[in-house]
């Protein structure tokens, strides 16, 4: 693949096709780590936090073995 450096606002940028990024599993607005080694630009995926839904899917869709907690009767002007 060949890419060209182009003007992008006050900076410069390289564009990749949607299909190219999809083949790598990259999405719009995803952050990449940029390193330079031996005069080569290396792009790599940064750590991505999982959503609650993604984490729950790892445990058969259950977030935890939690039961409802009894806080006792209202003491002041709490509304339950």
N, CA, C and O atoms as a Maestro MAE file, in Angstrom:
{
 s_m_m2io_version
 :::
 2.0.0
}

f_m_ct {
 s_m_title
 :::
 protein
 m_atom[320] {
  # First column is atom index #
  i_m_mmod_type
  r_m_x_coord
  r_m_y_coord
  r_m_z_coord
  i_m_residue_number
  s_m_chain_name
  s_m_pdb_residue_name
  s_m_pdb_atom_name
  i_m_atomic_number
  :::
  1 25 0.850 -1.178 0.000 1 A "UNK " " N  " 7
  2 3 0.000 0.000 0.000 1 A "UNK " " CA " 6
  3 2 0.891 1.235 0.000 1 A "UNK " " C  " 6
  4 15 1.903 1.279 0.699 1 A "UNK " " O  " 8
  5 25 0.517 2.215 -0.771 2 A "UNK " " N  " 7
  6 3 1.220 3.486 -0.811 2 A "UNK " " CA " 6
  7 2 0.279 4.566 -0.318 2 A "UNK " " C  " 6
  8 15 -0.890 4.598 -0.703 2 A "UNK " " O  " 8
  9 25 0.780 5.450 0.530 3 A "UNK " " N  " 7
  10 3 -0.021 6.559 1.048 3 A "UNK " " CA " 6
  11 2 0.739 7.851 0.821 3 A "UNK " " C  " 6
  12 15 1.969 7.851 0.751 3 A "UNK " " O  " 8
  13 25 0.017 8.943 0.706 4 A "UNK " " N  " 7
  14 3 0.621 10.248 0.460 4 A "UNK " " CA " 6
  15 2 0.342 11.168 1.638 4 A "UNK " " C  " 6
  16 15 -0.764 11.180 2.179 4 A "UNK " " O  " 8
  17 25 1.343 11.935 2.029 5 A "UNK " " N  " 7
  18 3 1.165 12.927 3.086 5 A "UNK " " CA " 6
  19 2 0.498 14.147 2.462 5 A "UNK " " C  " 6
  20 15 0.976 14.684 1.463 5 A "UNK " " O  " 8
  21 25 -0.608 14.577 3.057 6 A "UNK " " N  " 7
  22 3 -1.387 15.697 2.515 6 A "UNK " " CA " 6
  23 2 -1.606 16.741 3.613 6 A "UNK " " C  " 6
  24 15 -1.524 16.445 4.805 6 A "UNK " " O  " 8
  25 25 -1.883 17.951 3.179 7 A "UNK " " N  " 7
  26 3 -2.235 19.018 4.118 7 A "UNK " " CA " 6
  27 2 -3.566 18.676 4.776 7 A "UNK " " C  " 6
  28 15 -4.490 18.182 4.130 7 A "UNK " " O  " 8
  29 25 -3.643 18.951 6.084 8 A "UNK " " N  " 7
  30 3 -4.876 18.685 6.828 8 A "UNK " " CA " 6
  31 2 -4.997 19.786 7.864 8 A "UNK " " C  " 6
  32 15 -4.414 19.696 8.944 8 A "UNK " " O  " 8
  33 25 -5.752 20.825 7.540 9 A "UNK " " N  " 7
  34 3 -5.852 21.987 8.416 9 A "UNK " " CA " 6
  35 2 -4.501 22.656 8.512 9 A "UNK " " C  " 6
  36 15 -3.895 22.964 7.486 9 A "UNK " " O  " 8
  37 25 -4.010 22.891 9.726 10 A "UNK " " N  " 7
  38 3 -2.692 23.486 9.921 10 A "UNK " " CA " 6
  39 2 -1.584 22.441 10.018 10 A "UNK " " C  " 6
  40 15 -0.430 22.787 10.270 10 A "UNK " " O  " 8
  41 25 -1.920 21.175 9.824 11 A "UNK " " N  " 7
  42 3 -0.933 20.105 9.927 11 A "UNK " " CA " 6
  43 2 -0.899 19.272 8.665 11 A "UNK " " C  " 6
  44 15 -1.346 19.704 7.603 11 A "UNK " " O  " 8
  45 25 -0.364 18.076 8.796 12 A "UNK " " N  " 7
  46 3 -0.334 17.124 7.701 12 A "UNK " " CA " 6
  47 2 -0.885 15.795 8.185 12 A "UNK " " C  " 6
  48 15 -0.863 15.499 9.380 12 A "UNK " " O  " 8
  49 25 -1.374 15.005 7.256 13 A "UNK " " N  " 7
  50 3 -1.935 13.731 7.652 13 A "UNK " " CA " 6
  51 2 -1.831 12.700 6.551 13 A "UNK " " C  " 6
  52 15 -1.603 13.040 5.390 13 A "UNK " " O  " 8
  53 25 -1.997 11.450 6.912 14 A "UNK " " N  " 7
  54 3 -2.052 10.333 5.977 14 A "UNK " " CA " 6
  55 2 -3.425 9.706 6.137 14 A "UNK " " C  " 6
  56 15 -3.851 9.427 7.257 14 A "UNK " " O  " 8
  57 25 -4.114 9.483 5.044 15 A "UNK " " N  " 7
  58 3 -5.435 8.863 5.091 15 A "UNK " " CA " 6
  59 2 -5.336 7.395 4.707 15 A "UNK " " C  " 6
  60 15 -4.577 7.019 3.814 15 A "UNK " " O  " 8
  61 25 -6.117 6.576 5.396 16 A "UNK " " N  " 7
  62 3 -6.219 5.165 5.068 16 A "UNK " " CA " 6
  63 2 -7.650 4.881 4.660 16 A "UNK " " C  " 6
  64 15 -8.578 5.505 5.175 16 A "UNK " " O  " 8
  65 25 -7.838 3.954 3.750 17 A "UNK " " N  " 7
  66 3 -9.186 3.629 3.296 17 A "UNK " " CA " 6
  67 2 -9.974 2.949 4.419 17 A "UNK " " C  " 6
  68 15 -9.401 2.351 5.329 17 A "UNK " " O  " 8
  69 25 -11.258 3.053 4.332 18 A "UNK " " N  " 7
  70 3 -12.160 2.445 5.315 18 A "UNK " " CA " 6
  71 2 -11.954 0.925 5.346 18 A "UNK " " C  " 6
  72 15 -11.947 0.314 6.415 18 A "UNK " " O  " 8
  73 25 -11.788 0.333 4.174 19 A "UNK " " N  " 7
  74 3 -11.596 -1.117 4.074 19 A "UNK " " CA " 6
  75 2 -10.279 -1.545 4.723 19 A "UNK " " C  " 6
  76 15 -10.223 -2.572 5.399 19 A "UNK " " O  " 8
  77 25 -9.229 -0.764 4.518 20 A "UNK " " N  " 7
  78 3 -7.924 -1.064 5.104 20 A "UNK " " CA " 6
  79 2 -8.019 -1.083 6.625 20 A "UNK " " C  " 6
  80 15 -7.518 -2.005 7.270 20 A "UNK " " O  " 8
  81 25 -8.661 -0.067 7.199 21 A "UNK " " N  " 7
  82 3 -8.808 0.007 8.653 21 A "UNK " " CA " 6
  83 2 -9.719 -1.096 9.174 21 A "UNK " " C  " 6
  84 15 -9.473 -1.649 10.246 21 A "UNK " " O  " 8
  85 25 -10.776 -1.421 8.420 22 A "UNK " " N  " 7
  86 3 -11.692 -2.487 8.839 22 A "UNK " " CA " 6
  87 2 -10.965 -3.830 8.885 22 A "UNK " " C  " 6
  88 15 -11.225 -4.645 9.771 22 A "UNK " " O  " 8
  89 25 -10.057 -4.065 7.937 23 A "UNK " " N  " 7
  90 3 -9.287 -5.316 7.938 23 A "UNK " " CA " 6
  91 2 -8.409 -5.433 9.171 23 A "UNK " " C  " 6
  92 15 -8.099 -6.543 9.603 23 A "UNK " " O  " 8
  93 25 -8.005 -4.313 9.743 24 A "UNK " " N  " 7
  94 3 -7.198 -4.306 10.960 24 A "UNK " " CA " 6
  95 2 -8.053 -4.248 12.220 24 A "UNK " " C  " 6
  96 15 -7.531 -4.342 13.331 24 A "UNK " " O  " 8
  97 25 -9.355 -4.096 12.054 25 A "UNK " " N  " 7
  98 3 -10.247 -3.993 13.204 25 A "UNK " " CA " 6
  99 2 -10.195 -2.633 13.864 25 A "UNK " " C  " 6
  100 15 -10.548 -2.499 15.036 25 A "UNK " " O  " 8
  101 25 -9.755 -1.607 13.120 26 A "UNK " " N  " 7
  102 3 -9.680 -0.253 13.662 26 A "UNK " " CA " 6
  103 2 -10.949 0.513 13.322 26 A "UNK " " C  " 6
  104 15 -11.539 0.318 12.260 26 A "UNK " " O  " 8
  105 25 -11.358 1.380 14.228 27 A "UNK " " N  " 7
  106 3 -12.574 2.176 14.042 27 A "UNK " " CA " 6
  107 2 -12.249 3.657 14.024 27 A "UNK " " C  " 6
  108 15 -11.159 4.075 14.414 27 A "UNK " " O  " 8
  109 25 -13.191 4.428 13.575 28 A "UNK " " N  " 7
  110 3 -13.062 5.874 13.538 28 A "UNK " " CA " 6
  111 2 -12.823 6.410 14.946 28 A "UNK " " C  " 6
  112 15 -13.459 5.949 15.894 28 A "UNK " " O  " 8
  113 25 -11.930 7.363 15.098 29 A "UNK " " N  " 7
  114 3 -11.583 8.027 16.360 29 A "UNK " " CA " 6
  115 2 -10.820 7.142 17.341 29 A "UNK " " C  " 6
  116 15 -10.633 7.533 18.493 29 A "UNK " " O  " 8
  117 25 -10.378 5.966 16.918 30 A "UNK " " N  " 7
  118 3 -9.582 5.116 17.798 30 A "UNK " " CA " 6
  119 2 -8.163 5.693 17.894 30 A "UNK " " C  " 6
  120 15 -7.637 6.203 16.904 30 A "UNK " " O  " 8
  121 25 -7.553 5.618 19.056 31 A "UNK " " N  " 7
  122 3 -6.206 6.139 19.263 31 A "UNK " " CA " 6
  123 2 -5.173 5.080 18.902 31 A "UNK " " C  " 6
  124 15 -5.379 3.890 19.140 31 A "UNK " " O  " 8
  125 25 -4.062 5.523 18.326 32 A "UNK " " N  " 7
  126 3 -2.953 4.646 17.992 32 A "UNK " " CA " 6
  127 2 -1.682 5.183 18.625 32 A "UNK " " C  " 6
  128 15 -1.483 6.395 18.702 32 A "UNK " " O  " 8
  129 25 -0.827 4.284 19.076 33 A "UNK " " N  " 7
  130 3 0.493 4.646 19.568 33 A "UNK " " CA " 6
  131 2 1.394 4.805 18.350 33 A "UNK " " C  " 6
  132 15 1.394 3.940 17.474 33 A "UNK " " O  " 8
  133 25 2.162 5.887 18.274 34 A "UNK " " N  " 7
  134 3 3.057 6.144 17.148 34 A "UNK " " CA " 6
  135 2 4.496 6.112 17.661 34 A "UNK " " C  " 6
  136 15 4.863 6.876 18.554 34 A "UNK " " O  " 8
  137 25 5.306 5.218 17.087 35 A "UNK " " N  " 7
  138 3 6.711 5.100 17.446 35 A "UNK " " CA " 6
  139 2 7.551 5.153 16.178 35 A "UNK " " C  " 6
  140 15 7.069 4.859 15.084 35 A "UNK " " O  " 8
  141 25 8.812 5.533 16.341 36 A "UNK " " N  " 7
  142 3 9.758 5.527 15.238 36 A "UNK " " CA " 6
  143 2 10.929 4.639 15.633 36 A "UNK " " C  " 6
  144 15 11.577 4.870 16.654 36 A "UNK " " O  " 8
  145 25 11.197 3.611 14.810 37 A "UNK " " N  " 7
  146 3 12.318 2.698 15.034 37 A "UNK " " CA " 6
  147 2 13.021 2.460 13.709 37 A "UNK " " C  " 6
  148 15 12.379 2.124 12.713 37 A "UNK " " O  " 8
  149 25 14.320 2.630 13.693 38 A "UNK " " N  " 7
  150 3 15.112 2.417 12.475 38 A "UNK " " CA " 6
  151 2 14.542 3.183 11.291 38 A "UNK " " C  " 6
  152 15 14.451 2.650 10.185 38 A "UNK " " O  " 8
  153 25 14.160 4.429 11.525 39 A "UNK " " N  " 7
  154 3 13.630 5.307 10.479 39 A "UNK " " CA " 6
  155 2 12.305 4.794 9.893 39 A "UNK " " C  " 6
  156 15 11.971 5.091 8.746 39 A "UNK " " O  " 8
  157 25 11.555 4.020 10.695 40 A "UNK " " N  " 7
  158 3 10.251 3.507 10.280 40 A "UNK " " CA " 6
  159 2 9.196 3.987 11.259 40 A "UNK " " C  " 6
  160 15 9.438 4.038 12.465 40 A "UNK " " O  " 8
  161 25 8.032 4.338 10.745 41 A "UNK " " N  " 7
  162 3 6.900 4.739 11.586 41 A "UNK " " CA " 6
  163 2 6.116 3.478 11.932 41 A "UNK " " C  " 6
  164 15 5.707 2.732 11.043 41 A "UNK " " O  " 8
  165 25 5.911 3.246 13.207 42 A "UNK " " N  " 7
  166 3 5.178 2.070 13.662 42 A "UNK " " CA " 6
  167 2 3.920 2.529 14.383 42 A "UNK " " C  " 6
  168 15 3.990 3.248 15.380 42 A "UNK " " O  " 8
  169 25 2.777 2.110 13.874 43 A "UNK " " N  " 7
  170 3 1.483 2.414 14.495 43 A "UNK " " CA " 6
  171 2 1.004 1.160 15.209 43 A "UNK " " C  " 6
  172 15 1.001 0.077 14.623 43 A "UNK " " O  " 8
  173 25 0.604 1.291 16.452 44 A "UNK " " N  " 7
  174 3 0.069 0.151 17.185 44 A "UNK " " CA " 6
  175 2 -1.110 0.601 18.027 44 A "UNK " " C  " 6
  176 15 -1.221 1.762 18.419 44 A "UNK " " O  " 8
  177 25 -1.971 -0.343 18.286 45 A "UNK " " N  " 7
  178 3 -3.181 -0.080 19.054 45 A "UNK " " CA " 6
  179 2 -2.823 0.202 20.507 45 A "UNK " " C  " 6
  180 15 -1.971 -0.477 21.081 45 A "UNK " " O  " 8
  181 25 -3.465 1.196 21.100 46 A "UNK " " N  " 7
  182 3 -3.268 1.481 22.516 46 A "UNK " " CA " 6
  183 2 -4.223 0.615 23.323 46 A "UNK " " C  " 6
  184 15 -5.143 0.012 22.771 46 A "UNK " " O  " 8
  185 25 -4.000 0.556 24.626 47 A "UNK " " N  " 7
  186 3 -4.892 -0.192 25.503 47 A "UNK " " CA " 6
  187 2 -6.293 0.400 25.443 47 A "UNK " " C  " 6
  188 15 -6.460 1.618 25.504 47 A "UNK " " O  " 8
  189 25 -7.279 -0.447 25.327 48 A "UNK " " N  " 7
  190 3 -8.658 0.017 25.262 48 A "UNK " " CA " 6
  191 2 -9.436 -0.559 26.445 48 A "UNK " " C  " 6
  192 15 -9.475 -1.774 26.639 48 A "UNK " " O  " 8
  193 25 -10.049 0.317 27.228 49 A "UNK " " N  " 7
  194 3 -10.893 -0.142 28.320 49 A "UNK " " CA " 6
  195 2 -12.144 -0.783 27.748 49 A "UNK " " C  " 6
  196 15 -12.707 -0.299 26.766 49 A "UNK " " O  " 8
  197 25 -12.571 -1.863 28.359 50 A "UNK " " N  " 7
  198 3 -13.780 -2.544 27.914 50 A "UNK " " CA " 6
  199 2 -14.997 -1.909 28.565 50 A "UNK " " C  " 6
  200 15 -14.940 -1.448 29.705 50 A "UNK " " O  " 8
  201 25 -16.083 -1.892 27.832 51 A "UNK " " N  " 7
  202 3 -17.338 -1.395 28.383 51 A "UNK " " CA " 6
  203 2 -17.885 -2.430 29.365 51 A "UNK " " C  " 6
  204 15 -17.427 -3.573 29.392 51 A "UNK " " O  " 8
  205 25 -18.858 -2.026 30.162 52 A "UNK " " N  " 7
  206 3 -19.485 -2.944 31.103 52 A "UNK " " CA " 6
  207 2 -20.094 -4.130 30.356 52 A "UNK " " C  " 6
  208 15 -20.014 -5.268 30.818 52 A "UNK " " O  " 8
  209 25 -20.700 -3.859 29.206 53 A "UNK " " N  " 7
  210 3 -21.311 -4.925 28.420 53 A "UNK " " CA " 6
  211 2 -20.261 -5.917 27.916 53 A "UNK " " C  " 6
  212 15 -20.492 -7.126 27.924 53 A "UNK " " O  " 8
  213 25 -19.094 -5.400 27.474 54 A "UNK " " N  " 7
  214 3 -18.023 -6.276 27.003 54 A "UNK " " CA " 6
  215 2 -17.480 -7.124 28.140 54 A "UNK " " C  " 6
  216 15 -17.184 -8.305 27.955 54 A "UNK " " O  " 8
  217 25 -17.350 -6.529 29.309 55 A "UNK " " N  " 7
  218 3 -16.860 -7.286 30.469 55 A "UNK " " CA " 6
  219 2 -17.875 -8.337 30.909 55 A "UNK " " C  " 6
  220 15 -17.499 -9.459 31.247 55 A "UNK " " O  " 8
  221 25 -19.152 -7.984 30.906 56 A "UNK " " N  " 7
  222 3 -20.193 -8.926 31.313 56 A "UNK " " CA " 6
  223 2 -20.265 -10.106 30.345 56 A "UNK " " C  " 6
  224 15 -20.541 -11.233 30.758 56 A "UNK " " O  " 8
  225 25 -20.016 -9.848 29.056 57 A "UNK " " N  " 7
  226 3 -20.054 -10.919 28.063 57 A "UNK " " CA " 6
  227 2 -19.008 -11.990 28.363 57 A "UNK " " C  " 6
  228 15 -19.204 -13.156 28.021 57 A "UNK " " O  " 8
  229 25 -17.909 -11.610 28.991 58 A "UNK " " N  " 7
  230 3 -16.875 -12.574 29.356 58 A "UNK " " CA " 6
  231 2 -17.339 -13.510 30.471 58 A "UNK " " C  " 6
  232 15 -16.748 -14.570 30.677 58 A "UNK " " O  " 8
  233 25 -18.394 -13.122 31.189 59 A "UNK " " N  " 7
  234 3 -18.917 -13.910 32.306 59 A "UNK " " CA " 6
  235 2 -20.364 -14.298 32.052 59 A "UNK " " C  " 6
  236 15 -21.211 -14.192 32.939 59 A "UNK " " O  " 8
  237 25 -20.637 -14.745 30.844 60 A "UNK " " N  " 7
  238 3 -21.977 -15.190 30.450 60 A "UNK " " CA " 6
  239 2 -23.040 -14.126 30.673 60 A "UNK " " C  " 6
  240 15 -24.183 -14.444 30.998 60 A "UNK " " O  " 8
  241 25 -22.667 -12.865 30.498 61 A "UNK " " N  " 7
  242 3 -23.630 -11.776 30.579 61 A "UNK " " CA " 6
  243 2 -23.962 -11.323 31.983 61 A "UNK " " C  " 6
  244 15 -24.787 -10.425 32.157 61 A "UNK " " O  " 8
  245 25 -23.337 -11.922 33.002 62 A "UNK " " N  " 7
  246 3 -23.632 -11.533 34.375 62 A "UNK " " CA " 6
  247 2 -22.519 -10.641 34.909 62 A "UNK " " C  " 6
  248 15 -21.337 -10.958 34.781 62 A "UNK " " O  " 8
  249 25 -22.910 -9.529 35.504 63 A "UNK " " N  " 7
  250 3 -21.935 -8.583 36.027 63 A "UNK " " CA " 6
  251 2 -21.353 -9.086 37.340 63 A "UNK " " C  " 6
  252 15 -20.177 -8.849 37.618 63 A "UNK " " O  " 8
  253 25 -22.118 -9.748 38.122 64 A "UNK " " N  " 7
  254 3 -21.602 -10.253 39.390 64 A "UNK " " CA " 6
  255 2 -22.649 -11.069 40.118 64 A "UNK " " C  " 6
  256 15 -23.818 -11.063 39.732 64 A "UNK " " O  " 8
  257 25 -22.251 -11.765 41.160 65 A "UNK " " N  " 7
  258 3 -23.200 -12.571 41.941 65 A "UNK " " CA " 6
  259 2 -23.857 -11.747 43.045 65 A "UNK " " C  " 6
  260 15 -24.035 -12.220 44.167 65 A "UNK " " O  " 8
  261 25 -24.207 -10.530 42.717 66 A "UNK " " N  " 7
  262 3 -24.685 -9.615 43.740 66 A "UNK " " CA " 6
  263 2 -26.180 -9.756 43.957 66 A "UNK " " C  " 6
  264 15 -26.956 -9.919 43.016 66 A "UNK " " O  " 8
  265 25 -26.558 -9.689 45.223 67 A "UNK " " N  " 7
  266 3 -27.967 -9.680 45.592 67 A "UNK " " CA " 6
  267 2 -28.303 -8.297 46.091 67 A "UNK " " C  " 6
  268 15 -27.410 -7.513 46.413 67 A "UNK " " O  " 8
  269 25 -29.579 -7.991 46.156 68 A "UNK " " N  " 7
  270 3 -29.991 -6.678 46.640 68 A "UNK " " CA " 6
  271 2 -29.552 -6.518 48.092 68 A "UNK " " C  " 6
  272 15 -29.711 -7.429 48.904 68 A "UNK " " O  " 8
  273 25 -29.002 -5.355 48.404 69 A "UNK " " N  " 7
  274 3 -28.506 -5.089 49.748 69 A "UNK " " CA " 6
  275 2 -29.566 -4.357 50.546 69 A "UNK " " C  " 6
  276 15 -30.147 -3.383 50.067 69 A "UNK " " O  " 8
  277 25 -29.816 -4.816 51.749 70 A "UNK " " N  " 7
  278 3 -30.803 -4.177 52.614 70 A "UNK " " CA " 6
  279 2 -30.114 -3.098 53.438 70 A "UNK " " C  " 6
  280 15 -29.262 -3.390 54.278 70 A "UNK " " O  " 8
  281 25 -30.493 -1.854 53.189 71 A "UNK " " N  " 7
  282 3 -29.905 -0.724 53.904 71 A "UNK " " CA " 6
  283 2 -30.670 -0.405 55.189 71 A "UNK " " C  " 6
  284 15 -30.301 0.519 55.914 71 A "UNK " " O  " 8
  285 25 -31.713 -1.149 55.471 72 A "UNK " " N  " 7
  286 3 -32.498 -0.911 56.677 72 A "UNK " " CA " 6
  287 2 -33.605 0.097 56.404 72 A "UNK " " C  " 6
  288 15 -33.781 0.561 55.278 72 A "UNK " " O  " 8
  289 25 -34.342 0.424 57.448 73 A "UNK " " N  " 7
  290 3 -35.449 1.372 57.319 73 A "UNK " " CA " 6
  291 2 -34.912 2.791 57.218 73 A "UNK " " C  " 6
  292 15 -33.830 3.093 57.721 73 A "UNK " " O  " 8
  293 25 -35.694 3.683 56.547 74 A "UNK " " N  " 7
  294 3 -35.272 5.086 56.453 74 A "UNK " " CA " 6
  295 2 -35.135 5.684 57.847 74 A "UNK " " C  " 6
  296 15 -35.925 5.384 58.742 74 A "UNK " " O  " 8
  297 25 -34.129 6.531 58.023 75 A "UNK " " N  " 7
  298 3 -33.871 7.138 59.317 75 A "UNK " " CA " 6
  299 2 -34.291 8.614 59.323 75 A "UNK " " C  " 6
  300 15 -34.834 9.107 60.311 75 A "UNK " " O  " 8
  301 25 -34.040 9.292 58.238 76 A "UNK " " N  " 7
  302 3 -34.351 10.726 58.150 76 A "UNK " " CA " 6
  303 2 -35.446 10.962 57.127 76 A "UNK " " C  " 6
  304 15 -36.496 10.321 57.171 76 A "UNK " " O  " 8
  305 25 -35.202 11.881 56.208 77 A "UNK " " N  " 7
  306 3 -36.210 12.215 55.191 77 A "UNK " " CA " 6
  307 2 -35.892 11.563 53.838 77 A "UNK " " C  " 6
  308 15 -36.262 12.096 52.792 77 A "UNK " " O  " 8
  309 25 -35.199 10.400 53.858 78 A "UNK " " N  " 7
  310 3 -34.889 9.721 52.609 78 A "UNK " " CA " 6
  311 2 -36.161 9.279 51.927 78 A "UNK " " C  " 6
  312 15 -37.156 8.960 52.579 78 A "UNK " " O  " 8
  313 25 -36.119 9.264 50.614 79 A "UNK " " N  " 7
  314 3 -37.231 8.724 49.834 79 A "UNK " " CA " 6
  315 2 -36.767 7.423 49.210 79 A "UNK " " C  " 6
  316 15 -35.774 7.409 48.482 79 A "UNK " " O  " 8
  317 25 -37.459 6.340 49.478 80 A "UNK " " N  " 7
  318 3 -37.078 5.044 48.929 80 A "UNK " " CA " 6
  319 2 -38.003 4.661 47.844 80 A "UNK " " C  " 6
  320 15 -37.849 3.594 47.249 80 A "UNK " " O  " 8
  :::
 }
 m_bond[319] {
  # First column is bond index #
  i_m_from
  i_m_to
  i_m_order
  :::
  1 1 2 1
  2 2 3 1
  3 3 4 2
  4 3 5 1
  5 5 6 1
  6 6 7 1
  7 7 8 2
  8 7 9 1
  9 9 10 1
  10 10 11 1
  11 11 12 2
  12 11 13 1
  13 13 14 1
  14 14 15 1
  15 15 16 2
  16 15 17 1
  17 17 18 1
  18 18 19 1
  19 19 20 2
  20 19 21 1
  21 21 22 1
  22 22 23 1
  23 23 24 2
  24 23 25 1
  25 25 26 1
  26 26 27 1
  27 27 28 2
  28 27 29 1
  29 29 30 1
  30 30 31 1
  31 31 32 2
  32 31 33 1
  33 33 34 1
  34 34 35 1
  35 35 36 2
  36 35 37 1
  37 37 38 1
  38 38 39 1
  39 39 40 2
  40 39 41 1
  41 41 42 1
  42 42 43 1
  43 43 44 2
  44 43 45 1
  45 45 46 1
  46 46 47 1
  47 47 48 2
  48 47 49 1
  49 49 50 1
  50 50 51 1
  51 51 52 2
  52 51 53 1
  53 53 54 1
  54 54 55 1
  55 55 56 2
  56 55 57 1
  57 57 58 1
  58 58 59 1
  59 59 60 2
  60 59 61 1
  61 61 62 1
  62 62 63 1
  63 63 64 2
  64 63 65 1
  65 65 66 1
  66 66 67 1
  67 67 68 2
  68 67 69 1
  69 69 70 1
  70 70 71 1
  71 71 72 2
  72 71 73 1
  73 73 74 1
  74 74 75 1
  75 75 76 2
  76 75 77 1
  77 77 78 1
  78 78 79 1
  79 79 80 2
  80 79 81 1
  81 81 82 1
  82 82 83 1
  83 83 84 2
  84 83 85 1
  85 85 86 1
  86 86 87 1
  87 87 88 2
  88 87 89 1
  89 89 90 1
  90 90 91 1
  91 91 92 2
  92 91 93 1
  93 93 94 1
  94 94 95 1
  95 95 96 2
  96 95 97 1
  97 97 98 1
  98 98 99 1
  99 99 100 2
  100 99 101 1
  101 101 102 1
  102 102 103 1
  103 103 104 2
  104 103 105 1
  105 105 106 1
  106 106 107 1
  107 107 108 2
  108 107 109 1
  109 109 110 1
  110 110 111 1
  111 111 112 2
  112 111 113 1
  113 113 114 1
  114 114 115 1
  115 115 116 2
  116 115 117 1
  117 117 118 1
  118 118 119 1
  119 119 120 2
  120 119 121 1
  121 121 122 1
  122 122 123 1
  123 123 124 2
  124 123 125 1
  125 125 126 1
  126 126 127 1
  127 127 128 2
  128 127 129 1
  129 129 130 1
  130 130 131 1
  131 131 132 2
  132 131 133 1
  133 133 134 1
  134 134 135 1
  135 135 136 2
  136 135 137 1
  137 137 138 1
  138 138 139 1
  139 139 140 2
  140 139 141 1
  141 141 142 1
  142 142 143 1
  143 143 144 2
  144 143 145 1
  145 145 146 1
  146 146 147 1
  147 147 148 2
  148 147 149 1
  149 149 150 1
  150 150 151 1
  151 151 152 2
  152 151 153 1
  153 153 154 1
  154 154 155 1
  155 155 156 2
  156 155 157 1
  157 157 158 1
  158 158 159 1
  159 159 160 2
  160 159 161 1
  161 161 162 1
  162 162 163 1
  163 163 164 2
  164 163 165 1
  165 165 166 1
  166 166 167 1
  167 167 168 2
  168 167 169 1
  169 169 170 1
  170 170 171 1
  171 171 172 2
  172 171 173 1
  173 173 174 1
  174 174 175 1
  175 175 176 2
  176 175 177 1
  177 177 178 1
  178 178 179 1
  179 179 180 2
  180 179 181 1
  181 181 182 1
  182 182 183 1
  183 183 184 2
  184 183 185 1
  185 185 186 1
  186 186 187 1
  187 187 188 2
  188 187 189 1
  189 189 190 1
  190 190 191 1
  191 191 192 2
  192 191 193 1
  193 193 194 1
  194 194 195 1
  195 195 196 2
  196 195 197 1
  197 197 198 1
  198 198 199 1
  199 199 200 2
  200 199 201 1
  201 201 202 1
  202 202 203 1
  203 203 204 2
  204 203 205 1
  205 205 206 1
  206 206 207 1
  207 207 208 2
  208 207 209 1
  209 209 210 1
  210 210 211 1
  211 211 212 2
  212 211 213 1
  213 213 214 1
  214 214 215 1
  215 215 216 2
  216 215 217 1
  217 217 218 1
  218 218 219 1
  219 219 220 2
  220 219 221 1
  221 221 222 1
  222 222 223 1
  223 223 224 2
  224 223 225 1
  225 225 226 1
  226 226 227 1
  227 227 228 2
  228 227 229 1
  229 229 230 1
  230 230 231 1
  231 231 232 2
  232 231 233 1
  233 233 234 1
  234 234 235 1
  235 235 236 2
  236 235 237 1
  237 237 238 1
  238 238 239 1
  239 239 240 2
  240 239 241 1
  241 241 242 1
  242 242 243 1
  243 243 244 2
  244 243 245 1
  245 245 246 1
  246 246 247 1
  247 247 248 2
  248 247 249 1
  249 249 250 1
  250 250 251 1
  251 251 252 2
  252 251 253 1
  253 253 254 1
  254 254 255 1
  255 255 256 2
  256 255 257 1
  257 257 258 1
  258 258 259 1
  259 259 260 2
  260 259 261 1
  261 261 262 1
  262 262 263 1
  263 263 264 2
  264 263 265 1
  265 265 266 1
  266 266 267 1
  267 267 268 2
  268 267 269 1
  269 269 270 1
  270 270 271 1
  271 271 272 2
  272 271 273 1
  273 273 274 1
  274 274 275 1
  275 275 276 2
  276 275 277 1
  277 277 278 1
  278 278 279 1
  279 279 280 2
  280 279 281 1
  281 281 282 1
  282 282 283 1
  283 283 284 2
  284 283 285 1
  285 285 286 1
  286 286 287 1
  287 287 288 2
  288 287 289 1
  289 289 290 1
  290 290 291 1
  291 291 292 2
  292 291 293 1
  293 293 294 1
  294 294 295 1
  295 295 296 2
  296 295 297 1
  297 297 298 1
  298 298 299 1
  299 299 300 2
  300 299 301 1
  301 301 302 1
  302 302 303 1
  303 303 304 2
  304 303 305 1
  305 305 306 1
  306 306 307 1
  307 307 308 2
  308 307 309 1
  309 309 310 1
  310 310 311 1
  311 311 312 2
  312 311 313 1
  313 313 314 1
  314 314 315 1
  315 315 316 2
  316 315 317 1
  317 317 318 1
  318 318 319 1
  319 319 320 2
  :::
 }
}
